[in-house]
Amino acid sequence: MLATPAAPLLEAAFAAALMHTSQEEAATHWTSGRPVSRRDALAPPRLPSASRLLLERTIEGGGFHLSLHSNGTLLPPRGEAPPVCTHWAAIEELPPSVLFNAYELKSLYQRGWLRSVADALTTATCELEQPAEASRVALLLIAGELSEGSRMQTSVPFHIRYSSAAEGGATVAVALPSPRVLLYCHATHVAEGAPHWYEVETFSAAAEPRAYVPIGDTALTGLVMSGTLLVTLTATTILFAQALRPLGRWSGGACERVLSSYCARTLHTGME
């Protein structure tokens, strides 16, 4: 959990992110269940310091179920002390083909299995079964403490939605854009007033991470449907045949006699 004074500012920062999208729905605060809407918007100012955040992101896993790992280091200008910041918050705005399962993340969060993540907000609705073409951009905000006062780390599972089949099949590349990153800094070191969230400029030495997922080939639709129908009919025929077969030597009293004989031998062995 973030410190109590930071929680309202975290929600306000997320509400500000909602203002920059076409989404009308509110967000939900995981720990309190309280909705957050654009009415709570408080646009975070830029960090007065010239410090920038070096952000490195990688994807691990394969297929449709992956993990996004992010490592950030706050770098002040040469000869300048870094601002005194205690927490980070990353606002992920991902393409429709990518989704965070809010139920999975909430469960992992409650068990303490989300590395370095202390709090989170997510958009209120998440249609898990929608194909990529019928889905919308989703927002997720995760936050945690800065280690050593300048380092952030996250490891969050995410999933790729199924895309409509295309002629030729093959794979489709899904790029993950860089998040907006906010730092919770003590204002006495960066500006006048109370502690606040500040948006920090990010940069990376590598290209945006990409996930490559397979898509179906429309040329194989007839073959797949024929094979599925054949397997279904075969399995149904076998089940009906087994249901109509007599039980034979194991029917009726024969089965009861075998069971009685086994019980008698077991009881006799125990008495010995």
C-alpha positions as CSV (number, residue, x, y, z in Angstrom):
1,M,0.0,0.0,0.0
2,L,1.1,3.5,-0.7
3,A,1.2,5.9,2.2
4,T,-2.2,7.4,3.0
5,P,-1.4,11.0,1.9
6,A,-0.3,9.6,-1.5
7,A,-3.5,7.6,-2.3
8,P,-5.8,10.5,-3.3
9,L,-3.0,12.0,-5.5
10,L,-2.6,8.6,-7.1
11,E,-6.3,8.5,-7.9
12,A,-6.2,12.0,-9.2
13,A,-3.2,11.2,-11.5
14,F,-5.2,8.3,-13.0
15,A,-8.2,10.5,-13.4
16,A,-6.0,13.0,-15.3
17,A,-4.9,10.1,-17.6
18,L,-8.6,9.3,-18.3
19,M,-9.0,12.9,-19.5
20,H,-6.6,12.3,-22.4
21,T,-8.5,9.3,-23.7
22,S,-12.0,8.8,-25.3
23,Q,-13.0,6.5,-22.5
24,E,-16.0,7.6,-20.5
25,E,-16.1,4.9,-17.8
26,A,-14.6,5.4,-14.4
27,A,-11.6,3.5,-13.0
28,T,-11.7,1.3,-9.9
29,H,-9.3,1.5,-7.0
30,W,-8.4,-2.1,-6.1
31,T,-7.8,-1.7,-2.5
32,S,-10.8,0.4,-1.6
33,G,-13.2,-0.5,-4.5
34,R,-13.9,3.2,-4.8
35,P,-14.5,4.5,-8.4
36,V,-12.3,7.2,-9.8
37,S,-13.7,9.5,-12.5
38,R,-12.7,12.5,-14.6
39,R,-14.3,14.8,-12.0
40,D,-11.4,14.0,-9.7
41,A,-8.9,15.0,-12.4
42,L,-5.7,16.8,-11.3
43,A,-3.2,17.1,-14.1
44,P,0.2,16.2,-12.8
45,P,2.9,18.9,-13.4
46,R,6.2,18.2,-15.0
47,L,9.1,17.4,-12.7
48,P,10.9,20.8,-12.2
49,S,14.2,19.0,-12.1
50,A,15.9,18.1,-15.4
51,S,16.2,14.5,-14.3
52,R,15.0,11.9,-16.8
53,L,14.0,8.2,-16.3
54,L,15.9,5.5,-18.3
55,L,13.2,2.9,-18.9
56,E,14.1,-0.6,-20.1
57,R,11.2,-3.0,-20.9
58,T,11.2,-6.6,-21.9
59,I,8.6,-9.3,-22.6
60,E,8.9,-12.9,-21.3
61,G,6.9,-15.9,-22.1
62,G,5.3,-17.2,-25.3
63,G,2.0,-17.5,-27.0
64,F,-0.9,-15.4,-25.7
65,H,0.1,-15.3,-22.0
66,L,3.2,-13.1,-21.3
67,S,4.8,-11.0,-18.6
68,L,6.0,-7.4,-19.0
69,H,9.1,-6.5,-17.1
70,S,10.1,-2.8,-16.6
71,N,13.2,-1.4,-15.0
72,G,13.7,2.3,-14.6
73,T,16.5,4.5,-13.3
74,L,16.2,8.2,-12.5
75,L,19.2,10.0,-13.9
76,P,19.9,13.6,-12.8
77,P,21.9,16.0,-15.0
78,R,25.7,15.8,-14.5
79,G,26.7,17.5,-11.3
80,E,23.1,17.8,-10.0
81,A,21.6,16.0,-7.1
82,P,18.5,13.9,-8.0
83,P,15.1,15.0,-6.5
84,V,14.0,13.3,-3.3
85,C,11.2,11.0,-4.5
86,T,9.7,8.0,-2.7
87,H,7.2,6.4,-5.1
88,W,6.6,5.8,-8.8
89,A,3.4,5.3,-10.8
90,A,3.2,4.1,-14.4
91,I,0.1,4.6,-16.6
92,E,-0.1,1.9,-19.2
93,E,-2.3,2.7,-22.2
94,L,-2.2,-0.4,-24.4
95,P,-3.6,-1.3,-27.8
96,P,-7.0,-3.2,-27.9
97,S,-5.2,-6.5,-28.7
98,V,-3.5,-6.4,-25.3
99,L,-5.3,-6.8,-22.0
100,F,-4.6,-7.0,-18.3
101,N,-6.9,-9.4,-16.5
102,A,-8.0,-7.2,-13.6
103,Y,-9.2,-10.3,-11.6
104,E,-5.9,-12.0,-12.0
105,L,-3.9,-8.9,-11.1
106,K,-6.1,-8.3,-8.0
107,S,-5.5,-11.9,-6.8
108,L,-1.7,-11.6,-7.4
109,Y,-1.7,-8.2,-5.6
110,Q,-3.5,-9.6,-2.6
111,R,-1.1,-12.4,-2.3
112,G,1.9,-10.1,-2.7
113,W,3.1,-11.8,-5.9
114,L,3.3,-8.6,-8.0
115,R,7.0,-7.7,-7.8
116,S,7.5,-4.2,-6.4
117,V,3.9,-3.2,-7.1
118,A,2.2,-1.6,-4.0
119,D,-1.0,-0.3,-5.4
120,A,-3.1,-0.3,-8.6
121,L,-6.0,1.2,-10.5
122,T,-7.7,-0.2,-13.6
123,T,-10.6,0.7,-15.9
124,A,-13.9,-0.6,-14.6
125,T,-14.7,-2.9,-17.5
126,C,-12.7,-5.7,-19.0
127,E,-14.3,-7.9,-21.6
128,L,-12.0,-10.9,-21.5
129,E,-13.7,-12.8,-24.4
130,Q,-13.9,-9.9,-26.9
131,P,-11.7,-10.3,-30.0
132,A,-9.1,-7.6,-30.6
133,E,-11.1,-6.0,-33.4
134,A,-14.1,-5.4,-31.0
135,S,-12.1,-4.2,-28.0
136,R,-11.0,-0.8,-26.8
137,V,-7.9,0.7,-25.3
138,A,-7.5,-0.2,-21.6
139,L,-5.8,1.8,-19.0
140,L,-3.9,0.4,-16.0
141,L,-2.0,2.3,-13.4
142,I,0.5,0.5,-11.1
143,A,2.6,2.1,-8.4
144,G,5.2,1.2,-5.9
145,E,8.2,2.4,-3.9
146,L,11.4,3.6,-5.5
147,S,14.3,1.4,-4.4
148,E,17.4,3.3,-3.4
149,G,15.4,6.5,-4.1
150,S,15.9,6.2,-7.8
151,R,15.0,2.8,-9.2
152,M,11.6,1.3,-10.2
153,Q,10.8,-2.3,-11.0
154,T,7.6,-4.0,-12.2
155,S,6.7,-7.4,-13.4
156,V,3.1,-7.7,-14.6
157,P,1.4,-10.5,-16.5
158,F,-0.7,-9.6,-19.5
159,H,-2.5,-11.4,-22.3
160,I,-3.0,-11.1,-26.1
161,R,-6.5,-11.3,-27.5
162,Y,-7.3,-13.5,-30.4
163,S,-7.3,-11.7,-33.7
164,S,-9.6,-12.5,-36.6
165,A,-8.1,-15.1,-39.1
166,A,-6.5,-13.8,-42.2
167,E,-5.5,-15.3,-45.5
168,G,-2.1,-16.8,-45.1
169,G,-2.1,-16.9,-41.3
170,A,1.4,-16.5,-39.9
171,T,1.9,-14.1,-37.0
172,V,1.0,-10.5,-36.0
173,A,3.3,-8.2,-34.0
174,V,1.9,-6.3,-31.1
175,A,4.0,-3.3,-29.9
176,L,3.8,-2.1,-26.3
177,P,4.2,1.7,-26.1
178,S,6.1,3.3,-23.2
179,P,3.9,4.3,-20.2
180,R,3.6,7.7,-18.7
181,V,5.6,7.7,-15.5
182,L,4.9,9.8,-12.4
183,L,7.1,10.3,-9.4
184,Y,5.9,11.2,-5.9
185,C,8.5,13.7,-4.7
186,H,8.8,15.9,-1.6
187,A,8.1,19.4,-2.8
188,T,10.6,21.0,-0.4
189,H,13.3,19.6,-2.7
190,V,11.7,20.4,-6.1
191,A,9.1,23.2,-5.7
192,E,7.1,25.1,-3.1
193,G,4.1,23.5,-1.4
194,A,3.1,20.0,-0.3
195,P,4.5,16.7,-1.7
196,H,3.0,15.9,-5.1
197,W,3.0,13.6,-8.1
198,Y,5.2,14.9,-11.0
199,E,5.4,13.5,-14.5
200,V,8.9,12.6,-15.5
201,E,10.4,12.4,-19.0
202,T,11.3,8.8,-20.0
203,F,13.7,7.6,-22.6
204,S,15.0,4.2,-23.7
205,A,18.0,2.9,-25.6
206,A,16.0,0.0,-27.1
207,A,13.0,-0.2,-29.4
208,E,9.5,-0.8,-28.0
209,P,9.1,-4.4,-27.0
210,R,6.9,-6.5,-29.3
211,A,4.9,-9.7,-28.8
212,Y,4.5,-12.0,-31.8
213,V,1.3,-14.1,-31.8
214,P,-0.1,-16.6,-34.3
215,I,-3.3,-15.9,-36.2
216,G,-5.6,-18.3,-38.0
217,D,-5.4,-19.0,-41.8
218,T,-8.8,-18.5,-43.5
219,A,-7.7,-21.0,-46.2
220,L,-7.9,-23.8,-43.6
221,T,-11.4,-23.0,-42.4
222,G,-13.0,-25.8,-44.4
223,L,-10.5,-28.3,-43.3
224,V,-10.8,-27.4,-39.6
225,M,-14.6,-27.5,-39.7
226,S,-14.6,-30.9,-41.5
227,G,-12.1,-32.4,-39.0
228,T,-14.0,-31.0,-36.0
229,L,-17.3,-32.5,-37.3
230,L,-15.6,-35.9,-38.0
231,V,-14.1,-36.1,-34.5
232,T,-17.4,-35.1,-32.9
233,L,-19.4,-37.7,-34.8
234,T,-16.8,-40.4,-34.1
235,A,-16.8,-39.7,-30.4
236,T,-20.6,-39.6,-30.2
237,T,-20.9,-43.0,-32.0
238,I,-18.4,-44.6,-29.6
239,L,-20.2,-43.3,-26.6
240,F,-23.6,-44.6,-27.8
241,A,-22.0,-48.0,-28.7
242,Q,-20.6,-48.3,-25.2
243,A,-23.9,-47.3,-23.6
244,L,-25.8,-50.0,-25.5
245,R,-23.3,-52.8,-24.8
246,P,-24.3,-55.3,-22.1
247,L,-22.2,-55.4,-19.0
248,G,-21.5,-59.2,-19.5
249,R,-19.7,-61.1,-16.8
250,W,-19.5,-58.0,-14.5
251,S,-23.2,-57.4,-14.4
252,G,-25.6,-57.8,-11.5
253,G,-24.7,-60.4,-8.9
254,A,-21.3,-61.2,-10.3
255,C,-20.0,-57.7,-9.4
256,E,-21.5,-58.0,-5.9
257,R,-19.9,-61.4,-5.3
258,V,-16.5,-60.1,-6.3
259,L,-16.8,-57.1,-3.9
260,S,-18.1,-59.4,-1.1
261,S,-15.2,-61.8,-1.6
262,Y,-12.6,-58.9,-1.5
263,C,-14.1,-57.5,1.7
264,A,-14.1,-60.9,3.4
265,R,-10.4,-61.4,2.5
266,T,-9.5,-57.9,3.8
267,L,-11.3,-58.5,7.1
268,H,-9.7,-61.9,7.6
269,T,-6.2,-60.5,6.9
270,G,-6.8,-57.7,9.5
271,M,-7.9,-60.2,12.2
272,E,-4.7,-62.2,11.7
